[in-house]
């Protein structure tokens, strides 16, 4: 997974506290004399001048590595060194994504003309081949919070083949270890009192680079109509509950392009990177497919999905997929019945529906933080 700066710091601090942690910069191996940095914060730092110095370092003791390199044979020297020196790799994923794992992107003709995509597939193929041939290391330990993802991986053809040919390393992950999600881990540390001050919107933008890639660019006319209807819906909700709307926008959303989004921007508080703060203060959380809904679920906030006929196909599919797991209420912003106190009480009762989702995707072992589980496993099973 890709870490935010804060998450990266938390992970490194936890490992540094419990183990002899080094941050290794391999830039000089890739390009001679490309780095001169000698220290990173309070961590031990090493930038080998060449591949031989890197090999010498790896021969000193037993190593476990979190490698933040692209899957590419252009890093052959690095992966080969790790394999020859029996360095075990691990990966760490404490997020739960509201994705429809069953849907697949159709292969378009122009994909064959895209050099970057061809190169990526080429590198991935040979990287996996070199793992099979025992030239590169596989990921020895993958720490994963989402049981659904684990099941999908283990039901795949490659995992079934692995059981038939155990002496071959066919899978990318050797062992998968379940941990708690970051949403639950954050709740353990939460000391602030929850309030019910706002109606909070965890937005999935109608126009977003990922959606454009998968589903094509949405027309300006459709987006303008969508934001007008969303604005009207939010005004109604705000009036019904006599609560201010906090619109938590997606950092990569294409909002400024559309004039009707200004209706939302001018009449409600639109914020970025503060979703967690406002979910704690929410009376009701509105969402479509945003991963941040996991925080609301963990904090036992009433939630309500909203959909629209104007959404992209991929968003509609993800929305239905997530709804089938949660069993929460969903309303269409173009055509909805009265949302009153009786309806709200129904949303409160629906929190009971989320227990299966919580324990299959967010919590594995109660009262333990994800990083503590990581450290505990490493101490007991690796070092």
C-alpha positions in Angstrom: 0.0 0.0 0.0 1.0 3.6 -0.3 1.4 5.4 3.0 0.6 9.0 3.9 3.5 10.8 5.6 1.9 10.4 9.0 1.2 6.7 8.5 4.7 6.1 7.2 6.1 7.9 10.3 4.0 5.8 12.6 5.1 2.5 11.0 8.8 3.4 11.0 8.6 4.6 14.6 6.9 1.4 15.7 9.5 -0.7 14.0 12.4 1.5 15.2 11.2 1.1 18.8 11.2 -2.7 18.6 13.9 -3.6 16.1 17.3 -2.4 14.7 15.8 -0.4 11.9 17.7 0.9 8.9 16.4 3.1 6.1 18.5 2.1 3.0 18.7 4.4 0.0 19.7 2.3 -3.0 19.9 5.3 -5.4 23.7 5.1 -5.8 23.3 1.5 -7.0 20.9 2.6 -9.7 22.8 5.7 -10.6 26.4 6.4 -9.3 26.8 9.3 -6.9 23.2 10.3 -7.1 22.6 10.7 -3.4 24.7 12.4 -0.6 22.1 12.5 2.2 23.6 11.1 5.4 20.6 11.1 7.8 16.8 10.8 7.9 15.2 12.1 11.0 16.1 9.9 14.0 16.5 6.7 12.0 19.6 4.8 11.1 20.4 5.6 7.5 22.6 3.8 5.0 23.2 4.7 1.3 25.6 2.1 -0.1 27.9 3.5 -2.7 27.6 0.4 -4.9 26.1 -3.1 -5.1 29.1 -4.7 -3.4 28.7 -2.4 -0.3 25.0 -3.3 -0.3 25.9 -7.0 -0.4 28.4 -6.6 2.5 25.7 -4.9 4.6 23.1 -7.7 3.9 25.6 -10.4 5.0 25.6 -9.0 8.5 22.8 -10.8 10.3 19.2 -11.7 9.5 17.1 -9.1 7.7 13.4 -8.4 7.1 12.7 -5.7 4.5 9.8 -3.5 3.5 10.7 -2.7 -0.1 9.3 0.4 -1.6 10.3 -0.2 -5.2 8.3 -0.6 -8.3 7.7 -4.1 -9.7 10.3 -3.8 -12.5 13.3 -5.7 -13.8 15.1 -2.4 -14.0 15.8 -3.1 -10.3 17.3 -6.5 -11.0 20.5 -5.8 -9.0 18.5 -5.0 -5.9 16.1 -7.9 -6.1 18.9 -10.3 -6.9 20.9 -9.1 -3.9 17.9 -9.6 -1.6 17.4 -13.1 -2.9 21.0 -14.2 -2.7 21.3 -12.9 0.9 18.0 -14.5 2.0 16.3 -11.2 2.9 12.7 -11.8 3.7 10.2 -9.2 2.3 7.0 -8.1 4.0 4.1 -5.8 2.9 1.5 -4.1 5.1 -2.1 -3.2 4.2 -4.3 -1.9 7.0 -6.9 -0.2 4.7 -10.2 -1.5 3.4 -11.2 -0.4 0.0 -14.8 -0.1 -1.2 -14.0 -1.8 -4.5 -15.9 -4.3 -6.5 -13.3 -7.0 -6.9 -15.4 -8.9 -9.3 -15.5 -6.2 -12.0 -12.8 -6.1 -14.6 -11.8 -3.4 -17.0 -12.3 -4.2 -20.6 -9.1 -4.2 -22.6 -9.3 -1.5 -25.2 -7.4 -1.5 -28.5 -5.5 1.7 -27.7 -4.1 -0.2 -24.6 -1.9 -2.1 -27.1 -0.6 1.2 -28.4 0.2 2.6 -25.0 3.9 2.0 -24.3 3.7 2.8 -20.6 1.0 0.1 -20.1 2.8 -2.4 -22.3 6.1 -1.8 -20.3 4.3 -2.2 -17.0 2.8 -5.5 -18.0 6.1 -6.7 -19.5 7.9 -5.9 -16.2 5.3 -7.5 -14.1 5.4 -10.7 -16.2 9.2 -11.1 -15.9 9.2 -10.1 -12.3 6.8 -12.9 -11.5 8.7 -15.3 -13.8 12.0 -14.5 -11.9 10.2 -15.3 -8.6 9.1 -18.6 -10.1 12.7 -19.3 -11.2 14.0 -18.5 -7.7 15.9 -15.4 -9.0 13.9 -12.9 -7.0 12.3 -13.1 -3.6 8.6 -13.3 -3.1 6.8 -11.4 -0.4 7.4 -13.8 2.6 4.8 -12.1 4.9 1.9 -10.0 3.8 -0.1 -8.3 6.7 -3.6 -7.7 5.5 -6.7 -6.3 7.4 -9.4 -7.2 4.8 -10.6 -10.8 5.1 -12.5 -10.3 1.8 -9.3 -9.6 -0.1 -7.6 -12.6 1.6 -10.4 -14.9 0.5 -10.3 -13.6 -3.1 -6.5 -14.1 -3.3 -6.8 -17.6 -1.9 -9.6 -18.6 -4.3 -7.5 -17.5 -7.3 -6.2 -20.0 -9.8 -2.6 -19.2 -8.9 -3.2 -20.2 -5.3 -4.9 -23.4 -6.3 -2.0 -24.3 -8.5 0.4 -23.5 -5.5 -1.3 -26.2 -3.5 -0.7 -28.7 -6.3 2.9 -27.7 -6.8 4.1 -26.7 -3.3 7.8 -26.7 -4.2 7.3 -24.0 -6.8 6.8 -20.3 -5.7 3.8 -19.5 -7.9 2.1 -17.0 -5.5 3.3 -13.4 -4.9 2.7 -13.8 -1.2 4.1 -16.8 0.7 2.1 -16.1 3.9 -0.8 -13.8 4.6 -1.4 -12.7 8.2 -4.6 -11.0 9.2 -4.4 -7.8 11.2 -6.9 -5.1 12.3 -7.7 -2.2 10.1 -6.3 1.3 10.7 -9.9 2.5 11.3 -10.2 0.2 14.4 -6.7 0.9 15.6 -7.4 4.7 15.5 -10.6 4.1 17.6 -8.5 2.4 20.3 -6.5 5.6 20.8 -9.6 7.9 20.4 -10.2 9.9 23.6 -12.3 12.8 22.3 -16.0 12.7 22.9 -18.2 12.0 19.9 -20.8 14.7 19.1 -23.7 15.1 16.7 -23.1 18.6 15.4 -23.2 18.1 11.6 -24.4 16.1 8.6 -21.1 14.9 7.0 -20.7 14.0 3.3 -17.9 11.6 2.4 -17.8 12.4 -1.3 -17.0 10.3 -4.3 -16.5 12.9 -7.0 -18.4 12.3 -10.3 -15.3 13.3 -12.2 -12.1 11.7 -11.0 -8.9 10.4 -12.9 -9.6 6.8 -11.9 -13.2 6.9 -13.0 -12.2 8.6 -16.3 -9.6 5.8 -16.9 -12.1 3.0 -16.2 -15.3 4.5 -17.6 -14.4 7.4 -19.8 -14.9 11.1 -19.3 -18.3 12.2 -18.0 -20.0 14.9 -20.0 -20.1 18.4 -18.6 -23.9 18.5 -19.0 -24.3 15.4 -16.9 -22.0 16.6 -14.2 -23.7 20.0 -14.0 -27.1 18.3 -13.6 -25.7 16.0 -11.0 -24.2 18.8 -8.8 -27.5 20.8 -9.0 -29.5 17.8 -7.8 -26.9 16.9 -5.1 -27.1 20.5 -3.9 -30.9 20.4 -3.7 -30.7 17.1 -1.8 -28.2 18.5 0.7 -30.3 21.6 1.3 -33.3 19.3 2.1 -31.3 17.1 4.5 -29.9 20.2 6.2 -33.3 21.6 6.7 -34.9 18.4 7.9 -32.3 17.8 10.6 -31.5 21.5 11.3 -27.8 20.7 10.9 -25.0 22.3 8.9 -23.5 20.3 6.0 -19.8 19.5 6.0 -18.8 18.4 2.5 -15.6 16.3 2.7 -14.2 16.5 -0.8 -11.9 14.0 -2.4 -8.4 15.4 -2.9 -8.2 14.2 -6.5 -11.8 15.2 -7.4 -12.3 17.5 -10.4 -14.7 20.0 -8.7 -13.6 23.4 -10.0 -14.5 22.5 -13.6 -18.3 22.6 -12.9 -20.3 25.7 -12.2 -23.0 24.0 -10.2 -20.5 22.7 -7.7 -20.1 26.3 -6.7 -23.6 26.1 -5.2 -22.2 23.5 -2.8 -19.0 25.4 -2.2 -20.8 28.7 -1.4 -23.6 27.3 0.8 -21.8 24.6 2.7 -18.4 24.1 4.3 -16.2 22.2 1.8 -13.1 20.7 3.3 -10.1 18.5 2.3 -8.1 16.1 4.5 -10.4 16.6 7.5 -12.9 13.8 7.0 -11.8 11.9 10.2 -12.3 15.1 12.3 -15.8 15.7 11.1 -17.0 12.1 11.2 -16.5 12.2 14.9 -18.8 15.2 15.0 -21.5 13.8 12.7 -25.1 13.1 13.5 -25.4 11.4 10.1 -22.8 10.4 7.5 -23.8 10.5 3.8 -21.6 8.5 1.3 -21.5 6.6 -2.0 -18.3 4.4 -2.1 -15.8 6.4 -0.1 -13.4 4.3 2.0 -13.7 6.8 4.8 -17.1 5.3 5.6 -15.2 2.6 7.5 -14.4 5.2 10.1 -18.1 6.1 10.6 -19.0 2.4 10.8 -16.3 1.8 13.5 -17.6 4.8 15.5 -21.2 3.5 15.1 -22.5 6.6 13.4 -25.7 6.3 11.4 -24.9 6.2 7.6 -26.9 6.7 4.5 -25.8 5.9 0.9 -27.0 8.2 -1.9 -27.0 7.4 -5.5 -27.9 9.1 -8.8 -28.9 8.0 -12.3 -26.1 10.3 -13.5 -23.2 8.5 -11.8 -20.6 6.6 -13.8 -21.2 2.9 -14.3 -18.1 2.0 -12.2 -19.4 4.1 -9.3 -22.9 2.5 -9.6 -21.3 -1.0 -9.5 -19.1 -0.2 -6.5 -22.0 1.4 -4.7 -24.2 -1.7 -5.1 -21.4 -4.0 -4.2 -20.7 -2.2 -1.0 -24.4 -1.9 -0.2 -24.8 -5.6 -0.5 -22.3 -6.1 2.3 -23.5 -3.4 4.6 -27.3 -3.7 4.1 -27.7 0.0 4.7 -30.4 2.3 3.3 -29.8 4.0 0.0 -31.7 6.9 -1.6 -31.7 8.3 -5.1 -31.1 12.0 -5.0 -33.4 12.4 -8.1 -36.3 10.6 -6.5 -36.6 10.1 -2.8 -39.3 9.9 -0.2 -39.4 12.0 3.0 -36.4 11.7 5.2 -37.7 12.4 8.6 -37.1 11.4 12.2 -38.7 8.0 11.6 -36.4 7.4 8.7 -33.4 8.5 10.9 -34.4 6.0 13.6 -34.4 3.3 10.9 -30.8 4.3 10.1 -29.8 4.0 13.8 -31.3 0.5 14.0 -29.4 -0.5 10.8 -26.1 -0.3 12.7 -26.8 -3.8 13.8 -26.5 -4.9 10.2 -22.8 -3.9 10.0 -21.5 -6.4 12.5 -20.5 -9.0 9.9 -18.8 -6.4 7.8 -16.9 -5.1 10.8 -15.5 -8.4 11.9 -14.8 -9.7 8.3 -13.2 -6.5 7.1 -12.2 -4.1 9.9 -11.5 -6.1 13.1 -9.6 -9.3 13.5 -8.5 -9.3 17.1 -10.2 -7.0 19.6 -8.3 -4.4 21.6 -5.1 -4.6 19.5 -3.6 -2.0 17.2 -2.5 -3.0 13.8 1.1 -2.0 14.3 1.2 -3.9 17.6 0.0 -7.0 15.8 2.7 -6.5 13.2 5.5 -6.2 15.8 4.2 -9.1 17.8 4.1 -11.4 14.8 7.7 -10.4 13.8 9.0 -11.1 17.3 7.3 -14.4 17.6 7.8 -15.9 14.2 10.7 -14.2 12.4 13.3 -12.8 14.9 
